């Protein structure tokens, strides 16, 4: 078993060389990271990156194949002991609620499992917090997906946990509910809580997270602030041109940015520029070829960021 | 406690399931009652063409001869017509001159026409008529009958076939009702993905499982209680041992939880229980003590908890020992079944809290 990392006092949770394999398939491969207190740590990565597997390990729902998970610097075994479970709240991706029970009953059941004193009063507080007091007596089975997520969010908070873990909390959620959930996370951050959330959306990570951990194919690709990651990932230039002009445009761009990756597609070219190359000269050069219908500079999306960071980390 | 309330609330919200569960307990009772009744009252005509005193006496003995007889006096024409139409099973004709011939020491042939569409019914007739004739001859002191059975009962009281059956039907009820509800208490958690919440809670999953099963067992007990009331009031069985019945419910709830934890889906659970229920029931001493059915069947029966449940229930209600093993051994085996089943369920729940 590898020795766990030297832990900074601000770290609540530390993962050291954690690997999780299902049979011959390795989903997480030697991952090490820290979740700092009083802040929001984001796990970003495309589907299949290993985010949910990592969340399950952190929540004690699954056991790592190798590696160490430590709370406050102390390695914990599986299943997690009760004191650790009391410090943890999880909002799973599938909400895992009892459809036959009302909103209030779902929350009360969770409160009783965690031995919350005055559970009914606490349920009332949580209902206010998630904005579902008026739906307290509705069965969960009749709620929309967004409302179900809010109930799951409330359930995870009912015992006032030190660490809240959210697995893609806004997946398939409408805009209103998405922003309601964002508000809850921001409030928790302002209260000094520790939050670990996974997301597919860079804008969500940018809006909520103090630190972002980027995963790809079970490996850590980069770690830092969202802005720093985006800066490191560079920019993209979309060049709209006809098929017969692609070669001329390509040659023009390659003269200016020899290391750039160029992807041809039906409507022209996408140029992926490193953070050390300014996009404006590339756009001007493309326009100068005389074949280009339009040029647009944009930030890379999640997959492009991870590809760029992955290429950089491979060296 | 919280998980018991959870299960009760969930079941309480599934009113159709509750209604059908109570109905199920009653229909199984009806099923075995019909099983006992069907073919046990073979309508048989007696045609008295003699009208003498000995003919009348013979009719009396025929009436008492076999529980399978439902004897009715008909004319020869009507009897023939009913037999052909399938309304009766057999026609026993007492020929003219029967009384005089018998009184004179002669031998008289008694015509018996049988509808042999089902040999089981035919066998009943073939057994009943000679039995009635022997009793008739013995009563009238006919020469040639030198052996008389002197019955000595092993048990000081007789138990009717239907009363015997309905008590074993309660074991069948316990298997199906408690087994299915115990299983569904588990499968619902797997299907909804809520087991992850058990794993997160600072409570051993075994306690949560115990609470859920207590809730399921309470509902099963209520459903089987309805059937027990019918047995009590409708079948005139005065001694219903509630503790034994609850023991059976608890045991089959545990067995169900194990099946549910292993299968993790409700539909296979339902198919399995309904597929196994009747074979296990028939092979459990439900119709008669299992020891009379041959070594292989007897050996198979010992692998089933229904066998021990029938043994315990027949002992508790009718005071019958229907298994060669003492009732204490039956109880011990049932408790072992429950412990093993609950242990497996608890272990599966602890390991599979996360859906893959």
Interface residues (C-beta under 8 A of the other chain):
Chain A: X22 X56 X59 X60 X61 X62 X79 X82 X83 X85 X86 X88 X90 X92 X94 X96 X97 X98 X99 X100 X101 X105 X109 X110 X112 X113 X114 X115 X139 X155
Chain B: X1 X2 X5 X6 X9 X10 X13 X14 X192 X193 X194 X196 X197 X199 X200 X201 X202 X203 X208 X350 X353 X354 X355 X356
